[in-house]
Structure formats: structure tokens, C-alpha cells
Amino acid sequence: MEYHAFENSNVFCTGLAFVPKEEEGIEKEEEEDDGWIIAFVHHEDTNLSQVHIIERKKLSGEAIAKITLPCKIPYGFHETLMPISF
């Protein structure tokens, strides 16, 4: 089993979402797990909230992006992701 570990024990996440990779605007069907995991993360020690983007095929590696948010995201927060062409 593969999993993603955060840098210390006082880091928690909520609101996971999977975003599939697309090729030229068409969703790829060959590899359904090819994409990114988006997670809202909170550091209890520093009271810092971030969005982590993790490549699904490298789940046990480092996040490819960490975006610091201006305020705390509450636990239990859920997001909605929509394609640009809705």
C-alpha cells in the first residue's frame, strides 16, 4: 500500500479531491489514476493552512506544490472543482 506522509505528526488534512490529467482537452481513459490529489492541510504547531498538490503516481513523494492560505481552513471543509468549460 502506498501513502503520503506529512512532515510532522501535527499536520492534518481534509477535503481531498482527485483531478484527472487531460490530454488536449480530452480525458485520458487508459490510466484512470493518472492525475493529482488536492488536499487542504493545516499545521497545528504554526496555525498555518495550505493547499497541497500531490501527483497520484508519486503518492509517497513530496507535494509538487504547497500554496499557503491567508486564513485557517476548518476541518471538515469540502471543495467543488469544476472544469473551466462548464
Backbone as CSV, one residue per row, in Angstrom:
resi,resn,N_x,N_y,N_z,CA_x,CA_y,CA_z,C_x,C_y,C_z
1,MET,0.836,-1.168,0.000,0.000,0.000,0.000,0.894,1.249,0.000
2,GLU,0.542,2.202,-0.815,1.294,3.452,-0.895,0.505,4.559,-0.192
3,TYR,1.198,5.463,0.485,0.524,6.568,1.169,1.430,7.791,1.166
4,HIS,0.826,8.945,1.459,1.571,10.201,1.537,1.725,10.568,3.010
5,ALA,2.937,10.857,3.437,3.199,11.244,4.823,3.563,12.727,4.879
6,PHE,3.005,13.430,5.849,3.334,14.839,6.052,4.606,14.972,6.878
7,GLU,5.157,16.188,6.906,6.476,16.400,7.511,6.539,16.181,9.022
8,ASN,5.424,16.314,9.734,5.437,16.006,11.161,4.071,15.522,11.613
9,SER,3.978,15.115,12.873,2.739,14.489,13.360,1.615,15.474,13.655
10,ASN,1.878,16.764,13.679,0.833,17.755,13.950,0.336,18.441,12.681
11,VAL,0.378,17.712,11.563,-0.132,18.207,10.288,-1.294,17.303,9.889
12,PHE,-2.442,17.915,9.603,-3.652,17.159,9.294,-4.276,17.695,8.010
13,CYS,-4.989,16.821,7.292,-5.607,17.274,6.047,-7.087,16.929,6.022
14,THR,-7.799,17.608,5.151,-9.226,17.390,4.955,-9.568,17.791,3.523
15,GLY,-10.704,17.376,3.064,-11.189,17.812,1.758,-10.375,17.337,0.585
16,LEU,-10.027,16.046,0.537,-9.252,15.530,-0.580,-10.087,15.480,-1.859
17,ALA,-9.442,15.799,-2.969,-10.096,15.696,-4.276,-9.094,15.161,-5.280
18,PHE,-9.568,14.359,-6.223,-8.725,13.843,-7.294,-9.056,14.605,-8.571
19,VAL,-8.013,15.107,-9.247,-8.169,15.839,-10.501,-7.444,15.049,-11.580
20,PRO,-8.186,14.457,-12.540,-7.525,13.662,-13.581,-6.761,14.531,-14.563
21,LYS,-5.655,13.972,-15.088,-4.913,14.661,-16.150,-5.718,14.530,-17.440
22,GLU,-5.619,15.542,-18.255,-6.291,15.525,-19.547,-5.265,15.712,-20.646
23,GLU,-5.559,15.180,-21.803,-4.685,15.335,-22.956,-5.451,16.056,-24.046
24,GLU,-5.015,17.261,-24.376,-5.636,18.092,-25.404,-7.136,18.244,-25.170
25,GLY,-7.535,18.476,-23.920,-8.931,18.720,-23.602,-9.793,17.474,-23.550
26,ILE,-9.215,16.293,-23.793,-9.966,15.042,-23.745,-9.441,14.216,-22.589
27,GLU,-10.338,13.747,-21.753,-9.928,12.967,-20.589,-9.289,11.651,-21.029
28,LYS,-8.156,11.310,-20.415,-7.457,10.062,-20.737,-8.182,8.903,-20.066
29,GLU,-8.432,7.847,-20.810,-9.127,6.690,-20.256,-8.189,5.532,-19.939
30,GLU,-6.968,5.539,-20.512,-6.062,4.415,-20.324,-5.647,4.233,-18.864
31,GLU,-5.353,5.316,-18.183,-4.860,5.245,-16.816,-5.736,6.117,-15.925
32,GLU,-6.721,5.505,-15.307,-7.693,6.283,-14.545,-7.118,6.924,-13.287
33,ASP,-5.938,6.462,-12.828,-5.333,7.057,-11.631,-4.262,8.092,-11.975
34,ASP,-4.182,8.512,-13.237,-3.189,9.499,-13.658,-3.750,10.900,-13.410
35,GLY,-3.214,11.575,-12.403,-3.701,12.901,-12.058,-3.083,13.391,-10.763
36,TRP,-3.776,14.297,-10.107,-3.280,14.916,-8.878,-4.297,14.782,-7.768
37,ILE,-3.795,14.770,-6.544,-4.644,14.838,-5.358,-4.459,16.220,-4.767
38,ILE,-5.572,16.892,-4.525,-5.575,18.223,-3.917,-6.035,18.050,-2.463
39,ALA,-5.261,18.546,-1.514,-5.596,18.392,-0.097,-5.464,19.726,0.628
40,PHE,-6.439,20.037,1.460,-6.339,21.187,2.358,-5.644,20.695,3.614
41,VAL,-4.548,21.350,3.991,-3.672,20.890,5.069,-3.569,21.980,6.132
42,HIS,-3.582,21.558,7.396,-3.408,22.518,8.499,-2.280,22.050,9.407
43,HIS,-1.353,22.967,9.712,-0.230,22.723,10.618,-0.646,23.235,12.000
44,GLU,-0.921,22.335,12.915,-1.371,22.722,14.257,-0.310,23.515,15.020
45,ASP,0.965,23.202,14.829,2.034,23.888,15.564,2.157,25.362,15.184
46,THR,1.934,25.680,13.919,2.131,27.049,13.439,0.823,27.752,13.065
47,ASN,-0.308,27.022,13.117,-1.628,27.534,12.741,-1.649,27.994,11.273
48,LEU,-0.894,27.305,10.425,-0.773,27.631,9.008,-1.616,26.659,8.190
49,SER,-2.413,27.191,7.259,-3.187,26.349,6.345,-2.612,26.454,4.947
50,GLN,-2.608,25.330,4.242,-2.075,25.280,2.885,-2.935,24.360,2.025
51,VAL,-2.770,24.501,0.716,-3.284,23.535,-0.242,-2.065,22.783,-0.763
52,HIS,-2.095,21.452,-0.686,-1.015,20.629,-1.216,-1.512,19.952,-2.486
53,ILE,-0.681,19.955,-3.519,-0.980,19.246,-4.753,0.031,18.110,-4.856
54,ILE,-0.496,16.889,-4.908,0.334,15.693,-4.870,0.074,14.885,-6.139
55,GLU,1.136,14.513,-6.827,0.970,13.690,-8.027,0.588,12.276,-7.605
56,ARG,-0.519,11.776,-8.123,-1.045,10.480,-7.704,-0.047,9.347,-7.949
57,LYS,0.667,9.378,-9.056,1.600,8.300,-9.364,2.877,8.375,-8.522
58,LYS,3.057,9.455,-7.769,4.203,9.610,-6.868,3.675,9.951,-5.475
59,LEU,2.663,9.206,-5.042,1.952,9.498,-3.806,2.860,9.575,-2.587
60,SER,3.873,8.735,-2.519,4.748,8.735,-1.342,5.823,9.818,-1.410
61,GLY,5.902,10.570,-2.513,6.893,11.633,-2.654,6.409,12.962,-2.085
62,GLU,7.185,13.986,-2.312,6.845,15.337,-1.866,5.681,15.904,-2.685
63,ALA,4.943,16.823,-2.111,3.915,17.545,-2.859,4.593,18.356,-3.960
64,ILE,3.976,18.427,-5.143,4.583,19.198,-6.229,4.321,20.689,-6.054
65,ALA,3.337,21.038,-5.216,3.076,22.448,-4.904,2.445,22.547,-3.525
66,LYS,2.813,23.609,-2.802,2.219,23.928,-1.498,1.851,25.399,-1.540
67,ILE,0.564,25.680,-1.435,0.068,27.055,-1.530,-0.413,27.477,-0.146
68,THR,0.226,28.486,0.433,-0.153,28.974,1.757,-1.396,29.848,1.642
69,LEU,-2.358,29.601,2.519,-3.625,30.328,2.509,-3.609,31.436,3.559
70,PRO,-4.386,32.500,3.355,-4.365,33.630,4.285,-5.093,33.390,5.606
71,CYS,-5.857,32.298,5.699,-6.577,32.014,6.946,-6.722,30.505,7.113
72,LYS,-7.129,30.089,8.306,-7.288,28.665,8.595,-8.502,28.113,7.846
73,ILE,-8.327,26.940,7.262,-9.432,26.220,6.644,-9.964,25.262,7.708
74,PRO,-11.251,25.341,8.022,-11.778,24.489,9.095,-11.767,23.012,8.714
75,TYR,-11.583,22.141,9.716,-11.656,20.708,9.477,-13.072,20.377,9.014
76,GLY,-13.170,19.462,8.070,-14.466,19.108,7.514,-14.824,19.913,6.285
77,PHE,-13.955,20.843,5.882,-14.193,21.663,4.694,-14.181,20.773,3.456
78,HIS,-15.121,21.001,2.550,-15.178,20.250,1.289,-15.203,21.240,0.144
79,GLU,-14.572,20.863,-0.945,-14.463,21.756,-2.087,-15.237,21.192,-3.271
80,THR,-15.444,22.038,-4.268,-16.038,21.622,-5.534,-15.111,22.092,-6.633
81,LEU,-14.655,21.176,-7.461,-13.793,21.511,-8.582,-14.595,21.350,-9.853
82,MET,-14.547,22.373,-10.718,-15.300,22.323,-11.966,-14.363,22.618,-13.129
83,PRO,-14.595,21.966,-14.263,-13.775,22.290,-15.437,-14.050,23.714,-15.886
84,ILE,-13.082,24.330,-16.538,-13.234,25.714,-16.995,-14.397,25.834,-17.980
85,SER,-14.631,24.818,-18.769,-15.665,24.881,-19.810,-17.016,24.368,-19.319
86,PHE,-17.452,24.789,-18.128,-18.734,24.291,-17.613,-19.872,24.963,-18.245
